[in-house]
Amino acid sequence: MSMKTLNAVALGSAGAITSAGGMLVLGLLGNFGLYTGAVTMMGQWHASFSLSIGGIIGGMLEAAIISFIILYVFALVYNWLLTKSKN
């Protein structure tokens, strides 16, 4: 079985885009009074997030950066382990 390496930048970027999109949707829905529990949790977990325009954009940037870093490092570790298992 041939395993392929992960493109770390592509995986990190996909995670960043997805996370930023999720934060945008949550911010918009929160302004309509929906998913208030999730909005409260996001406010506790992300220092930049709030229901203002600046807070939504800040939350999107924070989520994108964190997600990119985590998934980029994940891909690097995965690729490293994959090369170790081939030897």
C-alpha positions in Angstrom: 0.0 0.0 0.0 1.5 3.3 -1.1 1.0 6.2 1.3 1.2 9.8 0.0 2.6 12.7 1.9 0.4 15.6 2.9 0.9 19.0 1.4 1.3 21.0 4.7 0.5 24.4 3.2 -2.6 23.2 1.5 -3.9 21.4 4.6 -3.2 24.4 6.8 -4.8 26.7 4.3 -7.9 24.6 4.0 -8.3 24.5 7.8 -7.8 28.3 8.0 -10.4 29.0 5.4 -12.9 26.6 7.0 -12.3 28.0 10.5 -12.6 31.6 9.3 -15.9 30.7 7.5 -17.3 29.0 10.5 -16.5 32.0 12.7 -18.1 34.3 10.2 -21.3 32.2 10.1 -21.4 32.0 13.9 -20.9 35.7 14.2 -23.7 36.5 11.8 -26.1 34.0 13.3 -25.2 35.3 16.8 -26.3 38.7 15.8 -29.7 37.3 14.9 -29.9 35.7 18.4 -29.2 32.2 17.2 -26.7 29.8 18.7 -26.1 32.1 21.7 -24.5 29.2 23.7 -21.9 28.7 20.9 -21.4 32.4 20.7 -20.7 32.6 24.4 -18.2 29.7 24.2 -16.4 31.3 21.2 -16.1 34.5 23.2 -14.5 32.6 26.0 -12.2 30.6 23.8 -11.1 33.3 21.4 -9.8 36.6 22.8 -10.6 38.5 19.7 -14.2 37.3 19.1 -17.3 39.3 19.8 -20.5 40.1 17.9 -19.3 43.4 16.6 -17.9 43.6 13.0 -14.4 44.1 14.4 -14.9 41.2 16.8 -16.1 38.9 14.1 -13.2 39.8 11.8 -10.7 39.4 14.7 -12.2 36.0 15.6 -11.9 34.9 12.0 -8.3 35.9 11.9 -7.5 34.3 15.2 -9.3 31.0 14.2 -7.6 31.0 10.8 -4.1 31.5 12.2 -4.6 28.9 15.0 -6.1 26.3 12.5 -3.3 26.9 10.0 -0.6 26.3 12.5 -2.2 23.2 14.0 -2.9 21.6 10.7 0.5 22.6 9.2 2.3 21.0 12.1 0.0 18.0 11.9 1.0 17.5 8.2 4.7 17.9 9.0 4.5 15.3 11.8 2.4 12.9 9.6 4.9 13.2 6.8 7.8 12.6 9.1 6.2 9.5 10.6 5.4 8.3 7.1 9.0 8.5 6.0 10.1 6.8 9.3 7.7 3.9 8.6 9.1 3.4 5.1 12.6 2.8 6.4 
